């Protein structure tokens, strides 16, 4: 695993995410390094998944569903009363599920079924023989009772395909996976929901996915679980640990992506010493606001203060200044023509800025400057080039999906109004997230925060981080302006751009969750007050 370094706090050991290719290499390395067989690793995975299902109360022992004997054989019915039905493909996911059913049978579970393709092979074939000997009923696809069986099951295991799928599902796997749509009980995916493809292919139809309530995934988790196009199908994601060694014990594993968690926030924040003063906490300048867009500017300014900036100066157009001069108390407001009035440590441009000629000239001027810069909202639409800043100063871009498409078009020399090109970029964003984000980070020489229900943060050096937010209450006007304000403050306080972006995303997500827990839907103007105690507490730790 790559250790992700924060200049502020040293080293933060974050949960790695790996690609299918990295997963295959890890499997091979662990077998060779520790003398383990593929069957032993499969047993470990199945045992961990069964424990997870038991902990969730989805596997019962000691009681028999009506119409089914302890051996799981039907008593006079075409089918018994199913407790668990596994939908199996030909590969290792099917092997995991069949081993799981055999273990459950050994512990006294009944009503265990598996629907399998006619040409099982390799490990899946061996696990099928073992499961059948343990009393699990195997039905070969197609089977006339399959739909009724799935419909009546309390738990359906989706184990049709895994990380090796190239292209769309084909028969007989397509037909087996389609049975999951008939489930009235719980649907749990084994490692990945079926239909997730190993790699994106241009021009291919959208993948058809099994919709799981939960996915039981062998750790390290796979990056593709968090692609925007795939994430909704995975449901709640549970990591099954202990199959592979921890990263420190697997030297060959080199993960370039990681999953951000609440506990990571403190290690990514700049230090806050007890003797610091206003000047040492950084001065942030914000170019924002326009007629009709003043609220965005105010939220960004207040959020910068909430994130610990020593001073915040909001610079507005001269025309807007008289209307907003008294809108803030702790933050300074100045007409743009007079400049910031002090030395600044970081700049933010974009929230509510507008897209007129004046705003375009401002973004061009800031681009040529040497201060750390965050470009958000309107400022992203005003960029006229895709290249690193001339002086090499830190740059962070914070696009939502539409703005991301425009940036990608600019980088490719394509008119953003080209609908077909924009649609292709959107498909890549959804199903090829890692590759397209790395391309844009390199093209702009920027840290990019791709905002969505799951946010991806990329660095020009190829590192990626994921925040699995999925907080619908944060999907409100002004939410992104608060995030941009926090990010600018952390840059001003001395954080390196990639760490600042990751910390800002975590803090923003946690504040949104807390507000939603207590208030339900909320106005984004509430975010600064929620962010402040969280960031202060974490900054003092360590």
Secondary structure per residue as TSV (DSSP state, phi and psi in degrees):
chain	resnum	aa	ss	phi	psi
A	1	X	-	360.0	140.4
A	2	X	-	-77.2	131.6
A	3	X	-	-84.3	128.6
A	4	X	E	-93.3	118.4
A	5	X	E	-97.1	133.5
A	6	X	E	-107.2	126.4
A	7	X	T	-63.4	-24.1
A	8	X	T	-78.7	-40.2
A	9	X	T	-123.8	-1.0
A	10	X	E	101.0	-116.6
A	11	X	E	-121.0	133.3
A	12	X	E	-115.1	118.9
A	13	X	-	-88.3	102.5
A	14	X	-	-98.3	156.8
A	15	X	E	-68.0	120.8
A	16	X	E	-75.6	150.0
A	17	X	E	-118.9	140.1
A	18	X	E	-129.9	157.0
A	19	X	-	-83.0	166.3
A	20	X	H	-56.3	-38.3
A	21	X	H	-65.6	-41.4
A	22	X	H	-66.6	-35.2
A	23	X	H	-64.6	-42.7
A	24	X	H	-64.1	-40.8
A	25	X	H	-65.6	-39.2
A	26	X	H	-64.0	-43.2
A	27	X	H	-58.4	-47.2
A	28	X	H	-63.1	-43.7
A	29	X	H	-64.4	-43.0
A	30	X	H	-66.3	-39.3
A	31	X	H	-60.8	-44.8
A	32	X	H	-71.3	-42.3
A	33	X	H	-70.1	-38.0
A	34	X	H	-109.6	2.9
A	35	X	T	67.9	28.7
A	36	X	-	-94.6	150.2
A	37	X	-	-95.1	163.2
A	38	X	H	-61.5	-35.8
A	39	X	H	-64.9	-38.2
A	40	X	H	-65.1	-42.3
A	41	X	H	-64.5	-37.3
A	42	X	H	-65.0	-40.8
A	43	X	H	-61.1	-42.6
A	44	X	H	-61.5	-43.8
A	45	X	H	-63.1	-46.8
A	46	X	H	-62.5	-41.9
A	47	X	H	-63.9	-41.5
A	48	X	H	-65.2	-39.1
A	49	X	H	-68.2	-39.1
A	50	X	H	-63.4	-42.3
A	51	X	H	-59.5	-41.1
A	52	X	H	-63.1	-42.4
A	53	X	H	-65.6	-38.3
A	54	X	H	-63.5	-43.3
A	55	X	H	-62.3	-30.6
A	56	X	T	-85.4	-1.1
A	57	X	T	73.8	24.5
A	58	X	-	-97.6	-3.9
A	59	X	-	-126.6	125.1
A	60	X	-	-113.0	145.2
A	61	X	-	-123.6	152.6
A	62	X	S	88.9	-12.7
A	63	X	-	-122.6	146.7
A	64	X	-	-111.0	131.7
A	65	X	-	-61.0	144.0
A	66	X	T	-56.8	140.5
A	67	X	T	82.4	9.8
A	68	X	B	-135.5	127.7
A	69	X	-	-79.7	170.3
A	70	X	T	-62.6	-27.2
A	71	X	T	-78.4	-2.9
A	72	X	-	81.1	14.1
A	73	X	-	-92.0	142.3
A	74	X	B	-62.0	141.3
A	75	X	S	-108.4	82.9
A	76	X	S	85.0	-8.5
A	77	X	S	-104.0	158.7
A	78	X	S	-59.8	-35.5
A	79	X	S	-135.6	158.7
A	80	X	-	-82.7	-171.2
A	81	X	-	-91.1	107.1
A	82	X	-	-77.8	138.8
A	83	X	S	-95.2	-49.7
A	84	X	E	-132.6	132.7
A	85	X	E	-123.0	124.3
A	86	X	E	-101.4	127.9
A	87	X	E	-94.9	113.8
A	88	X	E	-113.5	141.1
A	89	X	-	-97.4	-147.8
A	90	X	S	-106.2	-11.4
A	91	X	S	-103.2	-157.2
A	92	X	H	-67.6	-29.8
A	93	X	H	-61.2	-42.6
A	94	X	H	-63.0	-40.3
A	95	X	H	-59.7	-42.5
A	96	X	H	-59.1	-47.1
A	97	X	H	-66.1	-41.6
A	98	X	H	-67.5	-38.6
A	99	X	H	-64.2	-39.4
A	100	X	H	-60.5	-45.3
A	101	X	H	-63.5	-40.4
A	102	X	H	-62.5	-42.2
A	103	X	H	-63.7	-40.7
A	104	X	H	-64.1	-39.2
A	105	X	H	-63.6	-41.4
A	106	X	H	-60.5	-29.7
A	107	X	T	-90.2	0.4
A	108	X	T	108.2	5.7
A	109	X	-	-74.8	149.4
A	110	X	-	-131.4	174.9
A	111	X	-	69.6	40.4
A	112	X	E	-104.2	124.3
A	113	X	E	-131.0	154.9
A	114	X	E	-139.4	132.9
A	115	X	E	-102.4	120.9
A	116	X	E	-125.7	154.9
A	117	X	-	-73.1	160.4
A	118	X	T	-70.5	-15.8
A	119	X	T	-123.0	55.0
A	120	X	-	-56.9	147.1
A	121	X	-	-143.2	160.9
A	122	X	H	58.7	-136.7
A	123	X	H	-61.8	-36.0
A	124	X	H	-63.1	-37.8
A	125	X	H	-65.1	-42.9
A	126	X	H	-64.9	-42.7
A	127	X	H	-65.6	-31.3
A	128	X	H	-66.0	-42.6
A	129	X	H	-62.4	-41.6
A	130	X	H	-66.0	-42.3
A	131	X	H	-64.9	-41.9
A	132	X	H	-62.4	-41.7
A	133	X	H	-62.8	-28.6
A	134	X	T	-84.0	-2.9
A	135	X	T	106.7	0.7
A	136	X	-	-73.0	133.5
A	137	X	E	-88.7	121.8
A	138	X	E	-101.9	126.9
A	139	X	E	-116.2	127.0
A	140	X	E	-83.4	132.9
A	141	X	S	-78.5	137.7
A	142	X	S	-82.0	147.9
A	143	X	-	-136.0	136.5
A	144	X	T	-63.4	-26.2
A	145	X	T	-94.4	1.6
A	146	X	H	-61.8	-46.3
A	147	X	H	-62.0	-45.5
A	148	X	H	-63.3	-38.3
A	149	X	H	-62.7	-47.9
A	150	X	H	-65.1	-40.5
A	151	X	H	-61.5	-35.9
A	152	X	H	-89.8	-7.6
A	153	X	-	-73.6	142.9
A	154	X	S	-76.7	-25.7
A	155	X	E	-141.9	129.4
A	156	X	E	-115.8	125.7
A	157	X	E	-98.7	121.8
A	158	X	E	-90.3	106.4
A	159	X	E	-133.2	39.7
A	160	X	S	-82.4	-47.5
A	161	X	-	-138.9	162.8
A	162	X	-	-131.9	-143.0
A	163	X	T	-73.7	-10.6
A	164	X	T	-88.5	0.3
A	165	X	-	-68.8	123.7
A	166	X	-	-112.3	123.2
A	167	X	S	79.7	-170.5
A	168	X	S	-77.9	159.7
A	169	X	-	-64.2	138.7
A	170	X	-	-121.9	161.6
A	171	X	T	-64.3	146.2
A	172	X	T	-85.1	-4.5
A	173	X	H	-65.0	-35.5
A	174	X	H	-59.5	-45.6
A	175	X	H	-65.7	-36.8
A	176	X	H	-67.9	-45.8
A	177	X	H	-62.4	-36.1
A	178	X	H	-64.1	-22.2
A	179	X	G	-62.2	-25.4
A	180	X	G	-60.3	-25.8
A	181	X	G	-66.7	-17.7
A	182	X	G	-89.2	-2.1
A	183	X	-	-70.7	134.4
A	184	X	-	-105.3	-16.0
A	185	X	S	-90.5	-158.8
A	186	X	E	-80.5	141.1
A	187	X	E	-115.4	120.7
A	188	X	E	-122.0	127.5
A	189	X	E	-87.5	141.6
A	190	X	E	-92.7	109.0
A	191	X	S	71.5	-57.9
A	192	X	S	-143.4	145.2
A	193	X	-	-61.9	136.5
A	194	X	T	-64.1	141.4
A	195	X	T	107.7	-16.3
A	196	X	-	-69.5	127.8
A	197	X	-	-97.3	151.4
A	198	X	S	-65.4	-38.2
A	199	X	S	-147.8	153.9
A	200	X	-	-78.5	139.1
A	201	X	-	-127.9	123.3
A	202	X	T	-61.7	138.1
A	203	X	T	85.8	-9.3
A	204	X	-	-80.4	152.9
A	205	X	-	-66.2	160.0
A	206	X	-	-58.7	138.9
A	207	X	-	-66.0	145.7
A	208	X	-	-97.0	123.2
A	209	X	-	-117.9	145.3
A	210	X	-	-73.5	133.2
A	211	X	-	-92.8	107.1
A	212	X	-	-99.5	146.9
A	213	X	S	-76.5	-30.3
A	214	X	E	-151.3	150.8
A	215	X	E	-122.7	126.7
A	216	X	E	-97.5	110.2
A	217	X	E	-119.7	128.3
A	218	X	E	-64.7	127.7
A	219	X	S	-78.4	143.5
A	220	X	S	-69.5	143.8
A	221	X	E	-68.3	158.6
A	222	X	E	-93.5	139.7
A	223	X	G	-58.0	-38.7
A	224	X	G	-64.0	-21.4
A	225	X	G	-56.3	-28.8
A	226	X	G	-104.0	6.5
A	227	X	S	-64.9	138.4
A	228	X	H	-54.3	-34.0
A	229	X	H	-73.4	-23.7
A	230	X	H	-102.1	-28.1
A	231	X	H	-55.4	-43.2
A	232	X	H	-60.4	-29.7
A	233	X	H	-75.4	-18.4
A	234	X	H	-81.9	-19.2
A	235	X	-	63.3	-149.3
A	236	X	E	-70.6	134.3
A	237	X	E	-104.0	122.6
A	238	X	E	-114.5	125.2
A	239	X	E	-83.8	130.4
A	240	X	E	-98.9	103.4
A	241	X	-	-88.2	164.5
A	242	X	S	93.3	-6.6
A	243	X	S	-76.9	-46.9
A	244	X	S	-108.5	154.8
A	245	X	-	-67.6	160.5
A	246	X	-	-60.1	154.2
A	247	X	G	-51.7	-35.9
A	248	X	G	-64.9	-21.7
A	249	X	G	-99.5	5.2
A	250	X	-	-127.9	76.8
A	251	X	T	-57.8	-25.4
A	252	X	T	-76.9	-12.7
A	253	X	-	-80.4	122.1
A	254	X	-	-127.3	90.0
A	255	X	-	-88.0	128.5
A	256	X	S	-96.7	1.2
A	257	X	E	-129.7	153.0
A	258	X	E	-144.7	157.4
A	259	X	E	-99.6	123.9
A	260	X	E	-82.8	140.6
A	261	X	-	-132.5	162.7
A	262	X	G	-54.3	-38.7
A	263	X	G	-67.0	-13.5
A	264	X	G	-82.4	-13.9
A	265	X	H	-58.2	-50.4
A	266	X	H	-57.5	-38.8
A	267	X	H	-70.1	-17.5
A	268	X	H	-96.6	-9.3
A	269	X	S	-87.3	149.6
A	270	X	-	-64.1	151.9
A	271	X	-	-65.4	147.7
A	272	X	-	-126.7	94.8
A	273	X	-	-78.9	155.7
A	274	X	T	-66.4	-17.5
A	275	X	T	-105.6	14.1
A	276	X	-	-70.2	157.7
A	277	X	-	-127.7	176.9
A	278	X	G	-54.7	-41.7
A	279	X	G	-67.1	-33.0
A	280	X	G	-78.7	-12.2
A	281	X	G	-92.4	2.5
A	282	X	-	91.3	143.5
A	283	X	E	-112.3	124.0
A	284	X	E	-110.8	133.3
A	285	X	E	-109.9	137.2
A	286	X	E	-126.5	120.3
A	287	X	E	-100.0	110.2
A	288	X	-	-158.3	176.2
A	289	X	-	83.9	144.8
A	290	X	-	-160.7	175.2
A	291	X	T	-61.6	120.1
A	292	X	T	90.3	-8.2
A	293	X	-	-126.0	23.2
A	294	X	H	-70.5	-35.2
A	295	X	H	-57.5	-39.9
A	296	X	H	-61.2	-41.4
A	297	X	H	-64.6	-40.3
A	298	X	H	-68.6	-40.8
A	299	X	H	-62.9	-42.7
A	300	X	H	-62.5	-42.7
A	301	X	H	-64.9	-46.0
A	302	X	H	-65.9	-34.4
A	303	X	H	-68.7	-34.1
A	304	X	H	-63.3	-41.9
A	305	X	H	-65.2	-40.1
A	306	X	H	-63.7	-26.2
A	307	X	T	-89.5	6.7
A	308	X	T	99.7	8.2
A	309	X	-	-61.4	138.0
A	310	X	S	-67.8	-36.3
A	311	X	E	-148.4	148.9
A	312	X	E	-131.3	126.9
A	313	X	E	-118.7	117.6
A	314	X	E	-94.9	121.3
A	315	X	E	-108.8	120.5
A	316	X	E	-114.2	161.4
A	317	X	-	-59.5	150.8
A	318	X	H	-58.5	-34.1
A	319	X	H	-67.9	-35.4
A	320	X	H	-83.9	-24.8
A	321	X	H	-53.0	-48.0
A	322	X	H	-59.6	-28.5
A	323	X	H	-78.4	-19.9
A	324	X	H	-120.1	3.5
A	325	X	T	-57.7	-29.3
A	326	X	T	-109.8	15.3
A	327	X	S	-74.7	-20.6
A	328	X	-	-124.1	156.5
A	329	X	S	-113.8	-50.7
A	330	X	S	-84.8	-15.3
A	331	X	S	-107.7	143.1
A	332	X	E	-81.9	145.0
A	333	X	E	-122.9	128.7
A	334	X	E	-134.8	148.8
A	335	X	E	-66.1	140.4
A	336	X	G	-61.1	-30.5
A	337	X	G	-66.2	-21.8
A	338	X	G	-90.8	-6.2
A	339	X	-	74.3	-177.7
A	340	X	-	-73.4	-23.4
A	341	X	S	79.0	4.4
A	342	X	S	-162.3	167.2
A	343	X	-	-74.4	135.0
A	344	X	-	-109.6	156.1
A	345	X	S	-108.5	-21.3
A	346	X	E	-158.5	155.2
A	347	X	E	-128.7	147.1
A	348	X	E	-127.1	135.0
A	349	X	E	-136.2	136.8
A	350	X	-	136.8	-42.1
A	351	X	T	-59.0	114.1
A	352	X	T	65.1	18.0
A	353	X	-	-68.5	-31.0
A	354	X	-	87.7	171.3
A	355	X	-	-129.4	32.1
A	356	X	S	-80.8	-178.3
A	357	X	H	-63.1	-38.1
A	358	X	H	-61.3	-44.7
A	359	X	H	-64.1	-39.4
A	360	X	H	-62.4	-42.4
A	361	X	H	-64.8	-37.2
A	362	X	H	-63.6	-46.8
A	363	X	H	-61.6	-38.6
A	364	X	H	-62.6	-41.8
A	365	X	H	-65.3	-44.1
A	366	X	H	-64.9	-36.1
A	367	X	H	-59.5	-36.9
A	368	X	T	-81.9	-5.0
A	369	X	S	-81.1	-177.9
A	370	X	S	-114.1	-0.8
A	371	X	S	-84.2	150.3
A	372	X	E	-56.6	135.1
A	373	X	E	-133.8	133.5
A	374	X	E	-111.1	124.7
A	375	X	E	-111.3	126.5
A	376	X	E	-135.5	158.7
A	377	X	T	51.6	-123.4
A	378	X	H	-57.9	-33.4
A	379	X	H	-61.9	-30.2
A	380	X	H	-67.9	-32.5
A	381	X	H	-77.3	-13.9
A	382	X	T	-95.6	-5.0
A	383	X	-	-64.7	139.8
A	384	X	-	-121.0	15.5
A	385	X	-	-154.5	157.0
A	386	X	-	-124.8	87.1
A	387	X	S	-161.1	160.1
A	388	X	-	-61.3	153.7
A	389	X	-	-63.4	144.6
A	390	X	T	-55.3	-39.1
A	391	X	T	-93.3	3.9
A	392	X	-	72.0	14.5
A	393	X	-	-68.6	156.7
A	394	X	-	-61.9	140.1
A	395	X	E	-137.4	132.0
A	396	X	E	-126.9	128.2
A	397	X	E	-111.2	138.1
A	398	X	E	-126.3	67.1
A	399	X	-	-82.9	147.2
A	400	X	B	-85.5	175.4
A	401	X	H	-53.8	-40.8
A	402	X	H	-65.8	-42.1
A	403	X	H	-68.6	-34.0
A	404	X	H	-62.1	-42.4
A	405	X	H	-61.7	-40.0
A	406	X	H	-65.4	-41.1
A	407	X	H	-64.0	-40.3
A	408	X	H	-67.0	-38.1
A	409	X	H	-62.2	-45.1
A	410	X	H	-59.2	-43.2
A	411	X	H	-65.5	-30.1
A	412	X	H	-93.7	1.6
A	413	X	T	70.6	29.5
A	414	X	-	-109.7	142.0
A	415	X	-	-65.9	122.1
A	416	X	T	-58.1	-18.8
A	417	X	T	-79.0	-5.5
A	418	X	-	-73.1	101.3
A	419	X	H	-60.6	-42.3
A	420	X	H	-64.6	-42.1
A	421	X	H	-65.4	-41.3
A	422	X	H	-63.6	-37.5
A	423	X	H	-66.0	-39.9
A	424	X	H	-65.1	-40.7
A	425	X	H	-63.6	-40.4
A	426	X	H	-64.0	-38.8
A	427	X	H	-64.2	-41.0
A	428	X	H	-65.4	-39.2
A	429	X	H	-60.1	-37.2
A	430	X	H	-80.2	-36.3
A	431	X	H	-120.5	0.0
A	432	X	-	-142.1	42.9
A	433	X	H	-58.0	-46.6
A	434	X	H	-57.5	-50.1
A	435	X	H	-65.7	-46.8
A	436	X	H	-71.1	-33.9
A	437	X	H	-67.6	-42.0
A	438	X	H	-61.7	-40.5
A	439	X	H	-59.6	-44.9
A	440	X	H	-71.5	-38.5
A	441	X	H	-59.5	-42.3
A	442	X	H	-68.6	-40.5
A	443	X	H	-63.3	-40.1
A	444	X	H	-95.3	-8.0
A	445	X	T	60.0	36.6
A	446	X	S	-128.4	153.0
A	447	X	E	-78.3	131.3
A	448	X	E	-121.3	129.0
A	449	X	E	-103.9	105.6
A	450	X	E	-88.8	102.8
A	451	X	B	-82.5	133.9
A	452	X	S	-167.6	-173.0
A	453	X	S	-60.5	-32.4
A	454	X	S	-114.0	119.4
A	455	X	E	-96.9	136.4
A	456	X	E	-111.5	135.2
A	457	X	E	-118.8	125.2
A	458	X	E	-119.4	151.3
A	459	X	-	-118.5	151.7
A	460	X	T	-59.0	-22.6
A	461	X	T	-85.1	5.5
A	462	X	S	99.3	-9.4
A	463	X	-	-71.0	147.6
A	464	X	E	-135.3	146.2
A	465	X	E	-134.3	151.2
A	466	X	E	-127.8	132.7
A	467	X	E	-112.3	114.5
A	468	X	-	-86.3	69.7
A	469	X	-	-68.9	-65.1
A	470	X	-	48.9	51.2
A	471	X	-	-115.7	94.3
A	472	X	G	-60.9	-25.3
A	473	X	G	-65.9	-22.5
A	474	X	G	-78.0	-10.1
A	475	X	-	-81.3	70.9
A	476	X	S	-143.5	150.1
A	477	X	T	-57.0	133.4
A	478	X	T	98.2	-16.3
A	479	X	H	-62.2	-45.6
A	480	X	H	-66.6	-30.3
A	481	X	H	-66.9	-37.3
A	482	X	H	-64.4	-43.6
A	483	X	H	-59.4	-45.2
A	484	X	H	-62.5	-39.0
A	485	X	H	-63.8	-41.9
A	486	X	H	-62.6	-45.1
A	487	X	H	-59.9	-44.9
A	488	X	H	-62.2	-39.3
A	489	X	H	-63.5	-42.5
A	490	X	H	-67.0	-36.1
A	491	X	H	-62.9	-44.1
A	492	X	H	-62.5	-30.4
A	493	X	T	-82.1	-1.6
A	494	X	T	107.5	3.8
A	495	X	-	-70.7	145.1
A	496	X	-	-67.3	148.2
A	497	X	H	-56.6	-43.4
A	498	X	H	-66.8	-41.5
A	499	X	H	-66.6	-41.7
A	500	X	H	-60.0	-42.8
A	501	X	H	-64.6	-44.1
A	502	X	H	-65.8	-43.6
A	503	X	H	-64.0	-41.2
A	504	X	H	-62.8	-42.4
A	505	X	H	-65.2	-43.2
A	506	X	H	-62.1	-50.4
A	507	X	H	-61.5	-44.0
A	508	X	H	-60.0	-44.5
A	509	X	H	-65.3	-43.1
A	510	X	H	-66.1	-40.1
A	511	X	H	-63.1	-40.7
A	512	X	H	-63.8	-41.1
A	513	X	H	-62.7	-42.6
A	514	X	H	-64.3	-44.0
A	515	X	H	-62.9	-43.6
A	516	X	H	-63.1	-36.9
A	517	X	H	-62.1	-37.2
A	518	X	H	-97.5	-27.9
A	519	X	H	-121.0	-10.8
A	520	X	S	74.6	-135.7
A	521	X	S	-64.6	144.3
A	522	X	-	-141.1	160.6
A	523	X	-	-81.2	136.2
A	524	X	G	-60.9	-18.9
A	525	X	G	-66.5	-13.1
A	526	X	G	-80.5	-14.9
A	527	X	H	-63.0	-43.4
A	528	X	H	-54.9	-41.6
A	529	X	H	-66.8	-32.3
A	530	X	H	-77.0	-32.0
A	531	X	H	-72.7	-36.6
A	532	X	H	-58.9	-55.0
A	533	X	H	-64.8	-33.7
A	534	X	H	-63.4	-48.7
A	535	X	H	-70.4	-36.4
A	536	X	H	-65.0	-46.6
A	537	X	H	-60.6	-45.2
A	538	X	H	-70.0	-34.2
A	539	X	H	-66.8	-26.2
A	540	X	H	-81.8	-17.2
A	541	X	-	-72.2	155.0
A	542	X	-	77.2	360.0
